[in-house]
Amino acid sequence: MGALELKNVTKAFGTTEVIKGVDLTVNDGEFCVFVGPSGCGKSTLLRIIAGLEDATAGDILLDGKRVNDVAPAKRELAMVFQSYALYPHLTVRDNMGLALKQAGQSRATIQAATDKAAAMLSLEPLMDRRPAELSGGQRQRVAIGRAIVRTPKLFLFDEPLSNLDAALRVATRIEIARLHRDLKATMIYVTHDQVEAMTLADRIVVLRAGRVEQVGSPMELYNNPANTFVAGFIGSPQMNFLDAAALGFAPGQVGIRPEHLEISQTAGAIPAEVSHVEKLGGETLVYARSPEHGLLTVRLFGEHHYQVAEPVWLTLQYARAFQFAPDGKRRS
């Protein structure tokens, strides 16, 4: 079991409040991702859950038991950091089994646990190497293996892929998703990368300035954002925002995702001029500047050949558009 509940959790450093009354339930076996821009409080909230920071107010409950005053080592949690935090003088096997050794487990128990984790992470050929002999991706897998052998109630990941290159990030992301399916464990994962959030999460918690803006499945947030912040943060390329009054609507903004804008070289709703074109093979991103609405992004599937300074016309798929009030909240 690894259900987590946060009740009106706040955190202040002096007079600066960085977590502002967070209420959240993470169900047993769920993969929950905290996402938001730098400084939104996501890593601080994770550290409060881990016991590395004390909450100023509120309650942290694990399987219904309040753990605010329980030491980090006693919370039955395992944390994987952005930095691998491996002991350079220990082998992979010894790094992975160190927590069990410190807990007084038998050699046979430690070997069985490390062997099982190594098999899950394809680390068997590397067990006698030291961290300096490993690649960044291999070191991160060892750090994950060290967490697995502890069989915790809750796994906490703090931006674990930030130090990896693009290809390794994708490969390790797939490994983490597979591990979640195999272990059926509760996982909380912090990232600033909304692509990681969208591809890994059962539910995403979008944070801004220490508050929860919205909680939901990836596609719930994508298709039903509560406000312009969530709408703009979830989705890549970012949602376009147009002046609603200029389109004949009530004051505020109209949001439209790049794939729901149509582009043509004959007269249409919004005249614009091509500013930049990104040809990515499977898709083409056209950035066009409108006098009324500024720079807009159009996502076209396949190869398209537009030229910088070329005049174009854009048409919204209004059935897929969102209307937001002047305060940023979604209109129903």
FIPAZA-687183 format. One record per residue (C-alpha): y, x, z. Coordinates in Angstrom, 3 decimals, m for minus. Layout:
REM residues N
+----------+----------+----------+
!        Y !        X !        Z !
+----------+----------+----------+
!        Y !        X !        Z !
...
+----------+----------+----------+
//
This chain:
REM residues 332
+----------+----------+----------+
!        Y !        X !        Z !
+----------+----------+----------+
!    0.000 !    0.000 !    0.000 !
!    3.506 !    1.208 !   m0.784 !
!    5.957 !   m1.692 !   m0.737 !
!    9.532 !   m0.705 !    0.054 !
!   12.411 !   m2.860 !    1.261 !
!   16.042 !   m1.855 !    1.725 !
!   18.206 !   m4.181 !    3.796 !
!   21.983 !   m3.755 !    3.533 !
!   21.700 !    0.038 !    3.418 !
!   24.988 !    1.917 !    3.534 !
!   25.828 !    5.607 !    3.632 !
!   29.171 !    7.199 !    4.416 !
!   30.228 !   10.823 !    4.489 !
!   33.176 !   10.737 !    6.841 !
!   35.465 !    7.997 !    5.549 !
!   33.904 !    8.025 !    2.068 !
!   31.311 !    5.300 !    1.585 !
!   28.868 !    6.315 !   m1.165 !
!   26.181 !    3.621 !   m0.712 !
!   27.668 !    0.175 !   m0.218 !
!   25.255 !   m2.395 !    1.140 !
!   22.159 !   m2.043 !   m1.048 !
!   19.483 !   m4.731 !   m0.787 !
!   16.324 !   m4.046 !   m2.784 !
!   12.595 !   m4.726 !   m2.755 !
!   10.160 !   m2.457 !   m4.603 !
!    6.741 !   m4.064 !   m4.860 !
!    3.461 !   m2.293 !   m4.199 !
!    2.321 !   m0.455 !   m7.339 !
!    5.647 !   m0.893 !   m9.135 !
!    7.427 !    1.776 !  m11.175 !
!   11.091 !    1.359 !  m10.268 !
!   13.814 !    3.474 !  m11.877 !
!   17.276 !    4.054 !  m10.392 !
!   19.714 !    4.694 !  m13.212 !
!   23.444 !    5.175 !  m13.453 !
!   26.148 !    7.731 !  m14.235 !
!   26.734 !   10.874 !  m12.192 !
!   28.142 !   10.032 !   m8.785 !
!   26.797 !    6.477 !   m8.659 !
!   24.680 !    7.190 !   m5.544 !
!   21.188 !    7.094 !   m7.036 !
!   20.025 !   10.477 !   m5.679 !
!   21.636 !    9.786 !   m2.294 !
!   19.754 !    6.493 !   m2.091 !
!   16.492 !    8.276 !   m2.931 !
!   17.156 !   10.863 !   m0.218 !
!   17.775 !    8.060 !    2.297 !
!   14.399 !    6.546 !    1.389 !
!   12.777 !    9.970 !    1.790 !
!   14.445 !   10.547 !    5.163 !
!   16.384 !   13.584 !    3.931 !
!   19.616 !   11.663 !    4.607 !
!   20.228 !    9.176 !    7.399 !
!   21.502 !    5.719 !    6.500 !
!   24.797 !    4.922 !    8.178 !
!   23.668 !    1.296 !    8.535 !
!   20.885 !   m0.963 !    7.331 !
!   17.093 !   m0.796 !    7.430 !
!   14.439 !    1.006 !    5.371 !
!   11.033 !   m0.663 !    5.583 !
!    7.782 !    0.745 !    4.206 !
!    4.967 !   m1.788 !    4.157 !
!    7.035 !   m3.916 !    6.509 !
!    7.578 !   m1.174 !    9.097 !
!   11.060 !    0.167 !    9.804 !
!   11.108 !    3.917 !    9.124 !
!   14.778 !    4.796 !    9.700 !
!   13.865 !    6.974 !   12.668 !
!   10.612 !    8.349 !   11.235 !
!   10.708 !   12.004 !   10.166 !
!   10.343 !   12.666 !    6.421 !
!    6.933 !   14.303 !    6.869 !
!    5.650 !   11.198 !    8.682 !
!    6.784 !    8.615 !    6.116 !
!    3.725 !    9.111 !    3.853 !
!    5.958 !    9.877 !    0.886 !
!    5.777 !   12.619 !   m1.742 !
!    8.841 !   13.834 !   m3.605 !
!    9.125 !   15.644 !   m6.933 !
!   12.467 !   17.362 !   m7.441 !
!   14.444 !   18.498 !  m10.469 !
!   13.734 !   22.065 !   m9.310 !
!   10.015 !   22.714 !   m9.080 !
!   10.229 !   24.240 !   m5.559 !
!    6.953 !   26.173 !   m5.954 !
!    6.070 !   29.168 !   m3.783 !
!    6.124 !   32.151 !   m6.164 !
!    3.491 !   34.152 !   m4.244 !
!    0.928 !   31.319 !   m4.236 !
!   m1.420 !   30.351 !   m7.043 !
!   m1.291 !   26.925 !   m8.662 !
!   m4.255 !   25.830 !   m6.547 !
!   m2.647 !   27.039 !   m3.322 !
!    0.720 !   25.470 !   m4.158 !
!   m0.952 !   22.131 !   m4.820 !
!   m3.099 !   22.224 !   m1.704 !
!   m0.559 !   23.653 !    0.746 !
!    0.390 !   20.335 !    2.379 !
!   m3.276 !   19.512 !    3.007 !
!   m3.859 !   22.976 !    4.440 !
!   m0.890 !   22.573 !    6.780 !
!   m2.320 !   19.198 !    7.824 !
!   m5.561 !   20.907 !    8.869 !
!   m7.797 !   19.506 !    6.123 !
!  m11.066 !   21.277 !    5.404 !
!  m11.417 !   23.715 !    2.511 !
!  m13.823 !   21.351 !    0.768 !
!  m11.404 !   18.420 !    1.073 !
!   m8.544 !   20.520 !   m0.281 !
!  m10.593 !   21.780 !   m3.230 !
!  m11.785 !   18.279 !   m4.115 !
!   m8.224 !   16.914 !   m4.010 !
!   m6.715 !   19.757 !   m6.037 !
!   m9.530 !   19.642 !   m8.598 !
!   m9.013 !   15.913 !   m9.084 !
!   m5.260 !   16.312 !   m9.515 !
!   m5.744 !   19.265 !  m11.865 !
!   m8.047 !   17.196 !  m14.070 !
!   m5.501 !   14.386 !  m14.242 !
!   m2.758 !   16.819 !  m15.278 !
!   m4.835 !   19.155 !  m17.508 !
!   m4.161 !   22.074 !  m15.174 !
!   m7.759 !   23.336 !  m14.792 !
!   m7.243 !   26.560 !  m16.822 !
!   m4.134 !   27.440 !  m14.821 !
!   m5.341 !   27.106 !  m11.248 !
!   m5.422 !   30.851 !  m10.520 !
!   m2.037 !   31.618 !  m12.067 !
!    1.224 !   32.007 !  m10.189 !
!    4.425 !   30.090 !  m11.067 !
!    5.961 !   33.055 !  m12.931 !
!    3.062 !   32.859 !  m15.406 !
!    3.727 !   29.204 !  m16.237 !
!    6.076 !   27.413 !  m18.614 !
!    8.657 !   24.959 !  m17.298 !
!    6.494 !   21.998 !  m18.249 !
!    3.459 !   23.498 !  m16.531 !
!    5.453 !   24.161 !  m13.367 !
!    6.624 !   20.569 !  m13.290 !
!    3.034 !   19.368 !  m13.656 !
!    2.064 !   21.561 !  m10.706 !
!    4.878 !   19.987 !   m8.663 !
!    3.574 !   16.540 !   m9.605 !
!    0.026 !   17.632 !   m8.735 !
!    1.212 !   18.801 !   m5.320 !
!    2.522 !   15.260 !   m4.738 !
!   m0.686 !   13.614 !   m5.986 !
!   m3.024 !   15.493 !   m3.612 !
!   m1.194 !   14.029 !   m0.633 !
!   m2.158 !   10.465 !   m1.715 !
!    1.199 !    9.118 !   m0.491 !
!    2.211 !    5.495 !   m0.166 !
!    5.243 !    6.155 !   m2.308 !
!    6.119 !    8.730 !   m4.974 !
!    9.783 !    9.696 !   m5.305 !
!   11.000 !   11.494 !   m8.434 !
!   14.517 !   12.969 !   m8.500 !
!   15.424 !   13.703 !  m12.150 !
!   12.162 !   15.659 !  m12.646 !
!   12.620 !   16.205 !  m16.391 !
!   16.197 !   17.512 !  m16.432 !
!   15.179 !   21.172 !  m16.741 !
!   12.796 !   20.615 !  m19.669 !
!   13.566 !   20.785 !  m23.366 !
!   13.503 !   17.629 !  m25.480 !
!    9.886 !   17.891 !  m26.634 !
!    8.601 !   18.654 !  m23.130 !
!   10.624 !   15.776 !  m21.685 !
!    8.851 !   13.355 !  m23.996 !
!    5.412 !   14.833 !  m23.286 !
!    5.927 !   14.883 !  m19.514 !
!    7.363 !   11.366 !  m19.566 !
!    4.153 !   10.167 !  m21.204 !
!    2.126 !   12.012 !  m18.561 !
!    4.057 !   10.370 !  m15.726 !
!    3.562 !    6.921 !  m17.285 !
!   m0.165 !    7.577 !  m17.626 !
!   m0.377 !    8.774 !  m14.035 !
!    1.278 !    5.583 !  m12.843 !
!   m1.317 !    3.508 !  m14.691 !
!   m4.192 !    5.625 !  m13.364 !
!   m3.013 !    5.900 !   m9.763 !
!   m1.602 !    2.357 !   m9.527 !
!    0.868 !    3.887 !   m7.075 !
!    4.383 !    2.828 !   m6.159 !
!    6.900 !    5.130 !   m7.816 !
!   10.680 !    5.362 !   m7.577 !
!   12.288 !    7.509 !  m10.227 !
!   15.919 !    8.621 !  m10.430 !
!   17.504 !    9.517 !  m13.755 !
!   20.852 !    9.415 !  m15.548 !
!   18.957 !    9.085 !  m18.848 !
!   18.679 !    5.422 !  m19.820 !
!   15.972 !    6.272 !  m22.409 !
!   13.748 !    7.527 !  m19.565 !
!   14.543 !    4.372 !  m17.625 !
!   13.722 !    2.079 !  m20.554 !
!   10.428 !    3.790 !  m21.394 !
!    9.036 !    4.258 !  m17.875 !
!   10.177 !    1.402 !  m15.682 !
!    8.596 !   m1.866 !  m14.669 !
!   12.039 !   m2.612 !  m13.230 !
!   15.356 !   m0.818 !  m13.527 !
!   18.033 !   m0.726 !  m10.823 !
!   21.437 !   m0.058 !  m12.404 !
!   23.841 !    1.527 !   m9.915 !
!   27.583 !    2.055 !  m10.116 !
!   29.786 !    3.513 !   m7.382 !
!   27.165 !    2.914 !   m4.692 !
!   26.455 !   m0.717 !   m5.585 !
!   23.623 !   m2.398 !   m7.459 !
!   24.992 !   m3.907 !  m10.660 !
!   21.751 !   m5.495 !  m11.884 !
!   17.989 !   m5.310 !  m11.375 !
!   15.447 !   m6.318 !  m13.999 !
!   12.830 !   m5.228 !  m16.497 !
!   14.052 !   m2.952 !  m19.294 !
!   14.186 !   m5.735 !  m21.868 !
!   15.792 !   m8.178 !  m19.416 !
!   18.666 !   m5.740 !  m18.983 !
!   18.808 !   m5.031 !  m22.704 !
!   18.820 !   m8.674 !  m23.751 !
!   20.633 !  m10.232 !  m20.779 !
!   23.135 !   m7.774 !  m19.283 !
!   25.173 !   m9.211 !  m16.415 !
!   28.379 !   m7.392 !  m17.304 !
!   29.962 !   m4.878 !  m19.652 !
!   28.885 !   m1.925 !  m17.483 !
!   25.177 !   m2.755 !  m17.748 !
!   25.549 !   m3.748 !  m21.395 !
!   27.200 !   m0.439 !  m22.222 !
!   24.884 !    1.719 !  m20.141 !
!   21.548 !    0.294 !  m21.288 !
!   20.815 !    0.892 !  m24.959 !
!   21.176 !    3.853 !  m27.303 !
!   23.360 !    3.995 !  m29.313 !
!   25.719 !    2.223 !  m26.923 !
!   26.741 !   m1.392 !  m27.417 !
!   29.942 !   m2.018 !  m29.368 !
!   32.754 !   m3.935 !  m27.636 !
!   35.244 !   m5.856 !  m29.765 !
!   38.386 !   m7.765 !  m28.866 !
!   37.221 !  m11.359 !  m28.423 !
!   40.605 !  m12.969 !  m29.132 !
!   40.829 !  m11.158 !  m32.486 !
!   37.502 !  m12.789 !  m33.419 !
!   38.716 !  m16.250 !  m32.438 !
!   37.141 !  m16.444 !  m28.973 !
!   38.564 !  m16.708 !  m25.463 !
!   40.213 !  m13.549 !  m24.115 !
!   37.784 !  m10.805 !  m23.152 !
!   35.280 !   m8.814 !  m25.150 !
!   32.430 !   m9.501 !  m27.547 !
!   29.487 !   m7.113 !  m27.237 !
!   27.215 !   m6.420 !  m30.180 !
!   24.465 !   m3.830 !  m30.395 !
!   24.618 !   m1.400 !  m33.341 !
!   21.484 !   m2.857 !  m34.937 !
!   23.098 !   m6.311 !  m34.976 !
!   26.066 !   m5.259 !  m37.090 !
!   25.734 !   m5.620 !  m40.845 !
!   27.616 !   m3.402 !  m43.252 !
!   28.595 !   m3.945 !  m46.873 !
!   30.991 !   m2.627 !  m49.501 !
!   32.230 !   m6.078 !  m50.396 !
!   34.622 !   m8.274 !  m48.438 !
!   33.369 !   m9.264 !  m45.006 !
!   34.593 !  m10.197 !  m41.540 !
!   35.869 !   m6.848 !  m40.279 !
!   37.449 !   m4.257 !  m42.591 !
!   36.782 !   m0.663 !  m41.517 !
!   36.602 !    2.887 !  m42.775 !
!   33.642 !    5.238 !  m42.363 !
!   34.466 !    8.028 !  m39.890 !
!   31.102 !    9.773 !  m39.621 !
!   27.486 !    9.349 !  m40.752 !
!   24.377 !   10.602 !  m38.932 !
!   21.263 !   10.673 !  m41.127 !
!   18.254 !   10.817 !  m38.815 !
!   15.522 !   10.116 !  m41.362 !
!   14.044 !    6.921 !  m40.002 !
!   17.488 !    5.518 !  m39.307 !
!   21.124 !    6.086 !  m40.210 !
!   24.044 !    5.740 !  m37.791 !
!   27.349 !    4.867 !  m39.425 !
!   30.517 !    5.199 !  m37.338 !
!   33.286 !    3.066 !  m38.816 !
!   36.827 !    2.656 !  m37.505 !
!   38.405 !   m0.800 !  m37.503 !
!   42.195 !   m1.198 !  m37.083 !
!   41.636 !   m4.093 !  m34.641 !
!   38.517 !   m2.958 !  m32.771 !
!   38.455 !    0.845 !  m32.874 !
!   35.368 !    2.915 !  m33.558 !
!   32.182 !    0.872 !  m34.067 !
!   28.592 !    2.078 !  m34.454 !
!   26.231 !    0.537 !  m37.003 !
!   22.511 !    1.301 !  m36.821 !
!   20.710 !    1.007 !  m40.149 !
!   16.972 !    1.518 !  m40.544 !
!   15.951 !    3.953 !  m43.249 !
!   18.151 !    6.213 !  m45.374 !
!   21.633 !    5.057 !  m46.379 !
!   24.339 !    6.984 !  m48.174 !
!   27.861 !    6.235 !  m47.009 !
!   30.722 !    8.690 !  m47.356 !
!   33.445 !    9.587 !  m44.857 !
!   36.673 !    7.611 !  m45.586 !
!   34.732 !    5.025 !  m47.582 !
!   36.002 !    1.448 !  m47.008 !
!   33.361 !   m0.943 !  m45.662 !
!   33.172 !   m4.420 !  m44.136 !
!   31.254 !   m5.302 !  m41.007 !
!   29.691 !   m8.639 !  m40.099 !
!   28.377 !   m9.551 !  m36.650 !
!   25.089 !  m11.346 !  m36.124 !
!   26.783 !  m13.827 !  m33.808 !
!   23.482 !  m15.188 !  m32.505 !
!   22.870 !  m11.732 !  m30.997 !
!   26.389 !  m11.196 !  m29.641 !
!   27.469 !  m11.347 !  m25.978 !
!   30.747 !  m12.696 !  m24.645 !
!   32.350 !  m11.102 !  m21.595 !
!   35.309 !  m12.330 !  m19.569 !
!   38.342 !  m10.075 !  m18.956 !
!   36.801 !   m9.005 !  m15.600 !
!   33.712 !   m7.724 !  m17.450 !
!   31.307 !  m10.455 !  m16.315 !
!   29.029 !  m12.066 !  m18.841 !
!   29.969 !  m15.541 !  m20.009 !
!   27.034 !  m17.943 !  m20.094 !
+----------+----------+----------+
//
